[in-house]
Amino acid sequence: MCRLKNKVCIITGAASGMGESEALAFAQQGAKLVIADLNLEQANRVAAQIVTAGGEAFACQVNVTELDQLQHLVEFSLEKFGRIDILLNNAGVFDKYTNSLETSDELWDAMFDINVKSVFRLSNLVLPKMIEQGSGTIINIASVAGLVAQMGGASYTASKHAVIGYTKHLAAVYAKYGIKINAICPGTIRTPMTAKMLETRPTDKIPLDRFGEASEVADLAIFLASDEARFMNGACITIDGGYTII
């Protein structure tokens, strides 16, 4: 059964890591993909892999900090598919656990431009189309750092708290138009970008005693995008092996 058959989905940061895993998994469930990423070569690779497997996907180069490029992304998606059913705001950056006194204005601004403002801008660009359709799904990739602080970096922690607050606002205001909006809060997930760092990181603070896999986050995103989650709105779901419960 294809749980997302013919659903048109934009995924930002979809050329690698969790975004790539999400894109491939969504395609397997019948979704039509727009692979949005700054790295066009990698985005084309992911799109080609989907097409080779019998799916539909197009790559679109986008710097999520640039409003005109986000506008182009939405126009490109509508030109290719005529509608937008799902927006998965996946693109994000990390501050490498930088404490507040060591955080520059430039680092703070970069975290919020990519992790928060891009989510705000792109959501506002797709919402009118979803309202017109009378349906839509927005999924924001937040983090457990949006729920707890512990020893996380100052700007990253603040930005992910902001994503969760914004998700709840969207969910409260736009549900009446048939749009459901939820957030995923991953813990430590193994990706090509984090693999080297995780080689020396212990897992003893995670009750399941392991790191998560990108495919597991993709599975959760599929559920939230599907009709199985039709009564879920404004949820911020942790997928962290139990890290936030201890």
C-alpha positions as CSV (number, residue, x, y, z in Angstrom):
1,M,0.0,0.0,0.0
2,C,1.3,3.4,-1.0
3,R,0.5,5.7,1.9
4,L,1.3,8.9,0.1
5,K,0.2,8.0,-3.4
6,N,0.4,11.1,-5.8
7,K,1.0,13.5,-2.9
8,V,3.3,16.3,-3.9
9,C,6.0,17.0,-1.4
10,I,8.7,19.6,-1.0
11,I,11.6,18.6,1.2
12,T,14.3,21.1,2.0
13,G,17.8,19.9,2.8
14,A,16.9,16.7,0.9
15,A,20.2,16.0,-0.8
16,S,21.9,14.3,2.1
17,G,21.4,13.0,5.7
18,M,17.9,12.9,7.1
19,G,16.5,14.8,4.2
20,E,17.8,12.3,1.6
21,S,16.4,9.4,3.7
22,E,13.0,11.2,3.9
23,A,12.9,11.8,0.2
24,L,13.7,8.2,-0.7
25,A,11.2,6.9,1.8
26,F,8.4,9.3,0.7
27,A,9.0,8.2,-2.9
28,Q,8.6,4.6,-2.0
29,Q,5.2,5.5,-0.6
30,G,4.1,7.0,-3.9
31,A,4.8,10.7,-3.2
32,K,6.0,13.1,-6.0
33,L,9.1,14.9,-4.7
34,V,10.8,18.2,-5.1
35,I,14.3,17.8,-3.8
36,A,15.3,21.2,-2.5
37,D,18.9,21.8,-1.5
38,L,21.8,24.2,-1.9
39,N,23.9,21.4,-3.4
40,L,22.3,20.9,-6.8
41,E,24.6,18.1,-7.8
42,Q,23.6,16.0,-4.8
43,A,19.9,17.0,-5.2
44,N,20.0,15.8,-8.8
45,R,21.6,12.5,-7.6
46,V,18.7,11.9,-5.2
47,A,16.1,12.8,-7.8
48,A,17.7,10.5,-10.3
49,Q,17.7,7.7,-7.9
50,I,13.9,8.2,-7.3
51,V,13.2,8.4,-11.0
52,T,15.3,5.3,-11.7
53,A,13.2,3.4,-9.2
54,G,10.0,4.4,-11.0
55,G,9.1,7.5,-9.0
56,E,8.7,11.2,-9.8
57,A,11.1,13.8,-8.6
58,F,12.8,17.0,-9.6
59,A,15.8,18.7,-8.0
60,C,15.7,22.5,-7.3
61,Q,18.7,24.4,-6.0
62,V,17.7,26.7,-3.2
63,N,19.5,28.7,-0.5
64,V,16.8,28.7,2.2
65,T,18.1,32.1,3.6
66,E,17.1,33.8,0.4
67,L,13.4,34.8,0.0
68,D,13.5,35.0,-3.8
69,Q,14.9,31.5,-4.0
70,L,12.2,30.1,-1.7
71,Q,9.6,31.9,-3.9
72,H,11.2,30.2,-6.9
73,L,11.1,26.8,-5.2
74,V,7.3,27.1,-4.6
75,E,6.7,28.4,-8.2
76,F,8.9,25.5,-9.5
77,S,7.0,22.9,-7.5
78,L,3.6,24.3,-8.8
79,E,4.9,24.4,-12.4
80,K,6.0,20.7,-12.2
81,F,3.1,19.2,-10.3
82,G,0.3,21.8,-10.0
83,R,-0.2,21.5,-6.3
84,I,1.7,21.2,-3.0
85,D,0.3,18.6,-0.5
86,I,3.2,18.3,1.9
87,L,6.0,20.6,3.1
88,L,8.8,19.0,5.1
89,N,11.0,21.8,6.5
90,N,14.1,19.7,7.1
91,A,17.0,22.0,6.3
92,G,18.9,23.0,9.3
93,V,22.4,23.7,10.7
94,F,24.1,23.0,14.1
95,D,26.2,25.2,16.2
96,K,28.6,22.5,17.5
97,Y,27.5,23.0,21.2
98,T,28.7,26.6,21.3
99,N,27.9,28.2,24.7
100,S,26.3,31.6,24.9
101,L,29.5,33.5,25.9
102,E,31.2,32.0,22.8
103,T,28.4,32.7,20.4
104,S,28.9,35.5,18.0
105,D,26.1,37.6,16.5
106,E,27.0,36.0,13.2
107,L,26.5,32.5,14.5
108,W,23.3,33.4,16.2
109,D,21.9,35.0,13.1
110,A,22.9,32.1,10.9
111,M,21.1,29.6,13.2
112,F,17.9,31.6,13.2
113,D,18.1,32.4,9.4
114,I,18.4,28.8,8.5
115,N,16.6,27.0,11.3
116,V,13.7,29.4,11.9
117,K,13.2,32.2,9.3
118,S,13.4,29.7,6.4
119,V,10.6,27.7,8.1
120,F,8.5,30.8,8.6
121,R,9.0,32.1,5.1
122,L,8.5,28.8,3.2
123,S,5.4,27.9,5.3
124,N,3.9,31.3,4.5
125,L,4.6,30.7,0.8
126,V,2.8,27.4,0.7
127,L,0.0,28.1,3.1
128,P,-2.1,30.1,0.6
129,K,-2.0,27.2,-1.9
130,M,-3.0,24.8,0.8
131,I,-5.8,27.0,2.0
132,E,-7.0,27.2,-1.6
133,Q,-6.9,23.4,-1.9
134,G,-8.6,22.9,1.5
135,S,-5.9,20.5,2.6
136,G,-2.2,20.2,3.3
137,T,0.5,19.0,5.7
138,I,3.5,20.8,7.1
139,I,6.1,18.9,9.1
140,N,8.9,20.8,10.8
141,I,12.1,19.1,11.8
142,A,12.8,20.5,15.3
143,S,15.0,18.7,17.8
144,V,15.1,17.4,21.4
145,A,17.1,20.7,21.9
146,G,13.7,22.4,21.3
147,L,12.4,20.6,24.4
148,V,15.3,20.5,26.8
149,A,18.4,22.6,27.1
150,Q,20.9,20.5,29.0
151,M,24.4,21.2,27.5
152,G,23.3,22.0,24.0
153,G,24.6,25.0,22.1
154,A,22.9,28.4,22.8
155,S,21.8,29.4,19.3
156,Y,20.8,25.9,18.2
157,T,18.8,25.3,21.3
158,A,17.0,28.7,21.1
159,S,16.3,28.2,17.4
160,K,14.7,24.8,17.8
161,H,12.6,26.1,20.7
162,A,11.4,28.7,18.3
163,V,10.5,26.1,15.6
164,I,8.3,24.3,18.1
165,G,6.6,27.5,19.2
166,Y,6.0,28.4,15.6
167,T,4.7,24.9,14.8
168,K,2.1,25.2,17.5
169,H,1.0,28.7,16.3
170,L,0.5,27.4,12.7
171,A,-1.4,24.3,14.0
172,A,-3.8,26.4,16.1
173,V,-4.5,29.0,13.4
174,Y,-4.7,27.0,10.1
175,A,-6.3,23.7,11.1
176,K,-9.7,25.2,10.2
177,Y,-8.5,25.2,6.5
178,G,-7.9,21.4,6.6
179,I,-4.2,21.8,7.2
180,K,-2.3,19.8,9.8
181,I,1.0,21.0,11.1
182,N,3.3,18.9,13.4
183,A,7.0,18.8,14.4
184,I,9.5,16.0,14.8
185,C,12.1,16.3,17.6
186,P,14.9,13.9,16.8
187,G,17.6,13.0,19.3
188,T,21.1,12.0,18.1
189,I,20.7,10.6,14.6
190,R,23.4,8.8,12.6
191,T,24.0,10.5,9.3
192,P,27.1,10.9,7.1
193,M,27.6,14.4,8.7
194,T,27.4,13.1,12.2
195,A,29.1,9.7,11.8
196,K,32.6,10.8,12.6
197,M,31.5,12.7,15.7
198,L,29.5,9.8,17.0
199,E,32.4,7.4,16.8
200,T,33.6,8.6,20.2
201,R,30.3,9.6,21.7
202,P,28.8,7.3,24.4
203,T,25.2,6.1,24.2
204,D,24.8,5.5,28.0
205,K,22.5,8.5,28.3
206,I,20.0,7.0,25.9
207,P,17.8,4.3,27.4
208,L,17.8,2.3,24.2
209,D,21.7,2.5,24.3
210,R,22.1,3.4,20.6
211,F,21.8,6.4,18.2
212,G,18.9,6.8,15.9
213,E,19.0,6.1,12.1
214,A,17.8,8.6,9.5
215,S,15.4,6.0,8.2
216,E,13.6,6.0,11.5
217,V,13.0,9.7,11.3
218,A,11.7,9.2,7.8
219,D,9.3,6.5,9.0
220,L,7.8,9.0,11.5
221,A,7.6,11.7,8.9
222,I,5.7,9.3,6.6
223,F,3.2,8.6,9.4
224,L,2.6,12.3,10.0
225,A,2.2,13.0,6.3
226,S,-0.3,10.1,5.9
227,D,-4.0,9.9,6.5
228,E,-3.2,7.7,9.5
229,A,-2.2,10.9,11.4
230,R,-5.3,12.8,10.3
231,F,-6.2,13.8,13.9
232,M,-2.7,14.9,14.8
233,N,-2.2,18.6,14.9
234,G,0.3,20.7,16.8
235,A,2.2,17.6,18.1
236,C,5.9,17.7,18.8
237,I,7.0,14.1,18.7
238,T,10.3,13.0,20.2
239,I,12.3,10.3,18.5
240,D,15.3,10.0,20.7
241,G,15.5,6.5,22.2
242,G,14.3,7.9,25.5
243,Y,16.9,10.5,25.9
244,T,14.5,13.2,27.2
245,I,12.9,11.0,29.8
246,I,15.9,10.7,32.1
